[in-house]
Amino acid sequence: MIRIGRETLRGLLARRGVTFQRTKTWKDFPDPEREAKLDRIEEVLDRFPDRVAFDEFGPLGIRPTGGSCWATQTRPDRVPAAYRRTHGVRYFHGCYSVGGDTLWGVNRRRKGVANTLAALKSIRAARPDGAPIYVILDNLSAHKGADIRRWARKHKVELCFTPTYASWANPIEAHFGPLRQFTIANSHHPNHTVQTRTLHAYLRWRNANARHRHVLAADRRERARVRSKKGIRWGGRPLNTAA
């Protein structure tokens, strides 16, 4: 019997491309229209200038949240560890203009058809000339009501739904990470009014400084995290490596 140490075994396996890794979970994609939906989203992003992404971000509660910030050496900023949930939650209904690189939205008490329709109307109002608009959004039931579909047809708004379990295909997802980093992290908001003011202050600054290096760096980090969920191709289909 030949005995070898753990480190020797690790080295032998590593030279053959085998490493010790965490097990990952995965989900099957039950949407029969998955490929068609992803292809349509890619076509919209590549060909049409007036494309907007919509989604809800939250729930946003009122609680102390840790983060990172500049502070005097050995005297880090502190937030309380104990809190009581007495303010309920809010949801940020966000819209992102892909072509214009502009992010806007409002906080609502809950998700719903009426709030989705209000967001779509704000998108339409941003382009009042009547040109077609393409809106990318997920399959939440509040996004697919008969009233919404009727309004969209009447106002030349095409709803491009992401497939089931493919929220990463929505471009707005990469911008929720920076929103969390710059408004929620390292915060202790006393109520939703102050939290909402902070959020909208960030939106104004972000839209005026969309190419700021900190915004771009945060976007890149979140885009990498979001895309890590998707597999090889942006649209999810494995690349053909046989050729």
LUMVOGU-827675 format. One record per residue (C-alpha): residue in three letters; x, y, z. Coordinates in steps of 0.2 Angstrom, whole numbers, padded with zeros to 4 digits, always signed. Example, Ala and Ser with C-alpha at 12.3 -4.5 7.8 and 13.67 -1.06 7.14 Angstrom:
<mikes>
ALA+0062-0022+0039;SER+0068-0005+0036;
</mikes>
This chain:
<mikes>
MET+0000+0000+0000;ILE+0006+0017-0005;ARG+0003+0031+0008;ILE+0003+0049+0002;GLY-0001+0065+0011;ARG-0016+0076+0009;GLU-0006+0090+0001;THR+0003+0078-0011;LEU-0014+0072-0017;ARG-0020+0089-0019;GLY-0006+0094-0030;LEU-0008+0078-0041;LEU-0026+0082-0043;ALA-0023+0100-0047;ARG-0011+0096-0061;ARG-0026+0086-0069;GLY-0038+0100-0067;VAL-0047+0093-0051;THR-0049+0105-0036;PHE-0060+0104-0020;GLN-0075+0115-0023;ARG-0092+0119-0015;THR-0107+0110-0022;LYS-0119+0122-0032;THR-0137+0121-0034;TRP-0146+0123-0051;LYS-0164+0125-0058;ASP-0171+0117-0073;PHE-0179+0130-0085;PRO-0198+0125-0087;ASP-0202+0139-0099;PRO-0206+0132-0116;GLU-0203+0149-0124;ARG-0186+0152-0115;GLU-0176+0153-0131;ALA-0188+0164-0140;LYS-0189+0176-0126;LEU-0170+0177-0124;ASP-0168+0180-0142;ARG-0181+0193-0143;ILE-0172+0202-0128;GLU-0156+0201-0137;GLU-0163+0208-0153;VAL-0171+0223-0143;LEU-0155+0227-0134;ASP-0145+0226-0151;ARG-0157+0234-0163;PHE-0169+0247-0155;PRO-0163+0263-0146;ASP-0179+0265-0135;ARG-0178+0250-0124;VAL-0181+0251-0105;ALA-0180+0239-0091;PHE-0192+0238-0077;ASP-0192+0228-0060;GLU-0195+0230-0042;PHE-0181+0231-0029;GLY-0185+0226-0011;PRO-0192+0223+0001;LEU-0184+0239+0009;GLY-0186+0238+0028;ILE-0181+0250+0041;ARG-0166+0242+0050;PRO-0148+0246+0054;THR-0137+0239+0040;GLY-0118+0237+0040;GLY-0107+0242+0026;SER-0090+0251+0022;CYS-0085+0269+0024;TRP-0070+0280+0028;ALA-0067+0282+0047;THR-0054+0287+0059;GLN-0041+0272+0062;THR-0047+0260+0075;ARG-0063+0270+0077;PRO-0075+0262+0064;ASP-0092+0268+0061;ARG-0105+0258+0071;VAL-0124+0254+0068;PRO-0135+0246+0082;ALA-0137+0227+0082;ALA-0154+0227+0089;TYR-0169+0235+0081;ARG-0188+0233+0080;ARG-0198+0231+0064;THR-0211+0244+0066;HIS-0212+0253+0049;GLY-0217+0239+0037;VAL-0208+0238+0020;ARG-0207+0247+0003;TYR-0203+0242-0014;PHE-0193+0252-0026;HIS-0202+0252-0043;GLY-0187+0255-0055;CYS-0185+0260-0073;TYR-0169+0260-0082;SER-0166+0267-0100;VAL-0153+0256-0108;GLY-0149+0268-0122;GLY-0150+0284-0111;ASP-0141+0275-0096;THR-0154+0283-0084;LEU-0161+0276-0069;TRP-0177+0282-0060;GLY-0192+0276-0050;VAL-0203+0277-0034;ASN-0205+0268-0018;ARG-0222+0259-0016;ARG-0230+0250-0001;ARG-0233+0235-0012;LYS-0231+0227-0029;GLY-0247+0227-0040;VAL-0254+0230-0057;ALA-0259+0248-0053;ASN-0241+0252-0048;THR-0234+0243-0063;LEU-0245+0252-0075;ALA-0240+0269-0067;ALA-0221+0264-0070;LEU-0225+0260-0088;LYS-0234+0277-0090;SER-0219+0286-0084;ILE-0209+0277-0097;ARG-0221+0282-0110;ALA-0221+0300-0104;ALA-0202+0300-0106;ARG-0204+0298-0124;PRO-0220+0307-0129;ASP-0218+0307-0148;GLY-0227+0290-0149;ALA-0212+0280-0156;PRO-0213+0262-0151;ILE-0205+0257-0134;TYR-0198+0240-0129;VAL-0199+0236-0110;ILE-0190+0221-0103;LEU-0198+0214-0087;ASP-0200+0198-0078;ASN-0215+0186-0077;LEU-0222+0193-0060;SER-0241+0191-0061;ALA-0242+0210-0057;HIS-0233+0213-0074;LYS-0245+0203-0085;GLY-0263+0209-0081;ALA-0276+0211-0095;ASP-0276+0230-0091;ILE-0257+0231-0093;ARG-0257+0222-0110;ARG-0272+0232-0116;TRP-0263+0248-0112;ALA-0247+0243-0119;ARG-0255+0238-0136;LYS-0264+0255-0137;HIS-0248+0265-0133;LYS-0235+0256-0144;VAL-0226+0248-0129;GLU-0220+0230-0132;LEU-0218+0220-0116;CYS-0203+0208-0118;PHE-0204+0196-0103;THR-0189+0186-0097;PRO-0190+0167-0095;THR-0194+0159-0079;TYR-0179+0158-0068;ALA-0169+0170-0079;SER-0171+0187-0070;TRP-0152+0190-0075;ALA-0158+0193-0093;ASN-0166+0210-0087;PRO-0152+0224-0088;ILE-0159+0233-0073;GLU-0153+0219-0062;ALA-0135+0225-0063;HIS-0140+0243-0056;PHE-0149+0237-0040;GLY-0132+0232-0033;PRO-0125+0249-0033;LEU-0142+0256-0027;ARG-0140+0245-0012;GLN-0122+0249-0010;PHE-0125+0268-0010;THR-0141+0270-0001;ILE-0144+0255+0010;ALA-0127+0249+0016;ASN-0120+0257+0031;SER-0136+0266+0035;HIS-0148+0268+0050;HIS-0163+0277+0042;PRO-0176+0282+0055;ASN-0191+0280+0044;HIS-0196+0277+0026;THR-0197+0295+0022;VAL-0178+0298+0025;GLN-0174+0282+0016;THR-0184+0287+0001;ARG-0175+0304+0001;THR-0158+0296+0002;LEU-0163+0284-0013;HIS-0169+0299-0024;ALA-0153+0309-0020;TYR-0143+0295-0026;LEU-0153+0293-0042;ARG-0151+0312-0046;TRP-0132+0310-0042;ARG-0130+0294-0052;ASN-0139+0301-0067;ALA-0128+0316-0067;ASN-0113+0306-0065;ALA-0117+0290-0074;ARG-0098+0288-0080;HIS-0091+0291-0063;ARG-0078+0278-0059;HIS-0087+0272-0043;VAL-0103+0270-0052;LEU-0095+0260-0066;ALA-0085+0249-0054;ALA-0101+0245-0044;ASP-0110+0241-0060;ARG-0096+0229-0066;ARG-0096+0220-0049;GLU-0115+0218-0049;ARG-0116+0213-0067;ALA-0103+0200-0064;ARG-0113+0193-0049;VAL-0129+0193-0059;ARG-0121+0185-0075;SER-0114+0171-0064;LYS-0131+0164-0063;LYS-0134+0162-0081;GLY-0122+0149-0088;ILE-0111+0152-0102;ARG-0120+0162-0115;TRP-0128+0178-0110;GLY-0144+0171-0116;GLY-0141+0155-0107;ARG-0138+0142-0121;PRO-0121+0133-0120;LEU-0108+0137-0132;ASN-0105+0124-0146;THR-0087+0118-0142;ALA-0087+0104-0154;ALA-0081+0115-0169;
</mikes>
